[in-house]
Amino acid sequence: MRELFLAIWRYRYFIASSVRNELRVRFIRSKLGGLWMVIHPLMQVLIFALILSEVLAAKLPGIDNKYAYALYLMAGMMSWNLFAETIGRCLTLFVDSGNLMKKMAFPRICLPLIAAGTLLVNNLLLLAAVFAVFAALGHYPGAEALWLPVLIALNLLLAMALGLVLGVFNVFMRDVGQVVPVILQALFWLTPVVYSITVLPQAYQAWFKLNPLYPLVTSYQNVLVFNKPPLWTELGWMALVAVGVAILALFLFRKASPEMVDVL
């Protein structure tokens, strides 16, 4: 593990320049540049809001705004998009980078860090757009929104840890790449992103709260929409799980790294 962290430190400039170059390529090849990073998730939110707002808007107590459901949905999607995009990116990261890994000599751990940096910038751009939309709709998050960087860090840690494990497995078992998107789609509807957990029967709410993403998504909604603090107790347990998975991911990566190039 010490060698991995030393390699990250030695190649920190390579990681930073790779993130910068990847973002620059996206901007150069498109007339709208970085706007596409924001347009797609915002359009997805708009579609959900238009379809479901009439059903769920009246069931969101605590929001004194006629666009309550749209606000709630944007907050939940902020959390979900970062998690799902990170998992999806890490899932095929090593497979997509096979040629690069064969041609260049560099620590393989740089690849997930480059991906994390790019995804973080994307998410921050989306966050800026969401705050602009909130202001246009007459909603201004309170002081609790200052906890958002902590929530983003926890979200990225959990997603990167899971994604790295799945990415390593996907090199040796390509079926993993086919199964994970299906699981993510099911997990999306089992997480209170497009609905409030209070609309569910009381008997089912306890089961839905066992979802590890429940405290994360709910905490985003609390700080951005309801001006409430995050669910610290549940987030504490989630953070411990994320750290455990991260240690497992680094262990698996270190063991599998020499063989991955041969398989690819």
N, C-alpha and C positions, 0 to 999 in steps of 0.2 A: 504493500500500500504506500509506503514511504516513497518508493521509486516512482509510482504513478503521480503523486503530488509534486515531486521534484521535476518530473517531465512536464507537467502542466506549467509550472513556474518558468522553466527554461524556454518553453515554446509559447509564452503568453503573448508575445508580439505577433507570432504566426497566427494564433487564434483570433486576435483582434483584427488583424489585416484580412483574414479570410472572411470574417463576419462582414466587414466593411465592403469587401469586393463582391460578396454574394448579394448584398443589398444594392450595391451600385449597378450590378448587372440587371437586377429586376427593374430598377428605375430607368435605365438606358433603353431597354428593349420595349418599353411601353410608353405611349404618349401621356397616359395618366399616371405613370410611375407608381409611387407608393399608395396612391388612392385606391388601387385595386385591392390592397391589403385590408382596406376599411370597407369598401363598397359591398363586397360579398357578404360578410357577416351582418352588416347593417340591413341589407336587403332580406336576409334570412329572418332577422328579427321582425322586420316590417310585415313579412308574409304571415308569420305566426301571430303577430299582434292583430292584424286585420281579420284573420280567420277565427281566433279564439277569444278576442277581447270581449265580445258581446256575451260570451258564456261565463268568463271568469272575472271580469272587471269588478262586479258587485261583491265578489268574495275575497277582496283584498283589504281588510280593515287596517287602518293606520296610515293610509296614504290619502291625503286630501288633494287629489289631483284627478281630473277627468281622464288623464292618460295613464292612470295608475298601472294598468296591466302592461302597457308598453315599457314603462320604467322598470317594473319587476322583471320582465322578460329580458331586457337589455342587461340588467345586473347579473342574472343567472347565466346568460349566454357568454358574458365576459369570462366567467369562471370556466364554463364548459369548453369554450373554444380553445383556450390555452391548454387545457388538459388533453382534449381530443387531438389537437394539431400536434402536440408534442409526442403523444403516443404514436400517431400515424407517421410522423417524421422519423422517429427512432426505429420504428418497426422495419423499415427498408433502408435504413441509413448505411449499414455495412454492405448490403447487397448492391445498392446504387453506387457506392464508392469503391467497388471492387477493383476497377482499373487503376484508380488513384492509389490504392493501398499497395498494388503490385509495382507501380512505377516509382513511387516516392518513399523515401525513408523518413518517417516521422512517427511520434508516439500515436498509436491508434486512439488513445483516449481523447485526443484533440477533436476528433470528429463529432462526438456527442456534444462537446462544449461549444463548437462552432454552431451546431444546430440550435442549441439552447440560446445562444446569443442572438441569432437571427429571429427565433420565435419570440424572444423577449422584446425585441425592438418592434416587431409586428404587433404584439399585444399592447405595447405602450402607445403606438399610433392609434389602435382601435380604442384604447381608453380615452385618449384625447378627443376622438370623434364622439364617443358616448357622452362625455361631459358636455360637449357642445350641443348635442341633441337634448340632453337633460335641461340645459339652460333655455333652449328654444321652447321646450315644453313647460317651462316655468317651475322646474324642480332643481333645487340646489342642495347637494349633499352637505351634511353638517360636519362637525369636527371628527366624528367617528370614521369618516372616510380616510383619515390619516393612517389608519391601520391597514389600508389597502396594500402598501408595499410588502407587509408581512404576509398577507394572504397570497399575494402573487408569488412570493418566494416559496411558501409551503406548497402551493399548487405546482410550481415548476419542479420542486424537489421530488414530489410524489410521482409526477408524470415522467420525469427523466429516469427515475429509478426503475419504474415499471417498464418504460420504453426500452431501456438498455437491456434488461433481462429478456424481453420479447425480441429485441433486435438480434441478440446473440443466438437465441433459439431459432430464429427465422433463417439464419445462415445455414444451419444444419438440417432444419425441418421446414421446408417452404410452406407446408400446410398452415403454419402459424400465421403467415401473412394473409391467408384467406379467412381464418377463423376470427381473428381479432376485430376486423371491421364489423362483423355481425354482432359480436359481444358488445362493442361500443354503441351500436345502434340500440340494442336492448337496454344497456346501462343508461342511455340518455333518457329513455322514458321511465326508468326506475328512479331517476333523480328529479327532485322538484325544481326543474328549470322552467317548464312551460305551464306548470300548475303549482298551486300552493298545497303543501302537505296537509293543511287543515281541511281541504275539501274531501279527503279520503275518510272512510269509516275509521272510527277510533281503534278498532281491532287491528287494522292494517298499518296504522301510522308507526307503531313500534317496529314493525318489520322493515318498513322503508327507511327508518332512521339507522338501521344497521349498515346501510350503504355507506362506504367510507367517503364518498363524495358529498353526502348530505351536509355535514357540518361546514364543508368548504363553500359549497354553493349558497347555503343559507347565510353564511357569514358575509359573503359578497352582497347578498340582498339586504342584509341588516345594515351594513355600513353605507351602502349607496342609496338605499331607498327608504328604509324605516328609521334611519339615524339611531340604530341600536348597536351595542358592542358585538363583536364576533362571539361565536360559541366556543369560548376558550377551553373549557373542559374537554369537549369532544375533539377540538383541534389539537389539544395536547396529546391525546391518544393517537390521533392520525399522524402527528409529527413523529412520534416514536416508531410507528409502523413504517413511515416513509424512510426514516434513518436506517431501520433494519433492512428494508428492501434495497436501499442504496448500498449498504455494505455487502449484501448478497450480490448485487449487480456488479460491483467492482471486483469481487472475488471471481465471479463467473467470467467476467471480461478478461481478467488477468490470466485465467487458466485457458480460455478458448482463443485468445488473441493470436498465438503462434500458428494455430491450425486454421484460422478463418481464411487467411490468404490462400492456402492450398485448396480449400473447399471452393472458394470463389473463382 
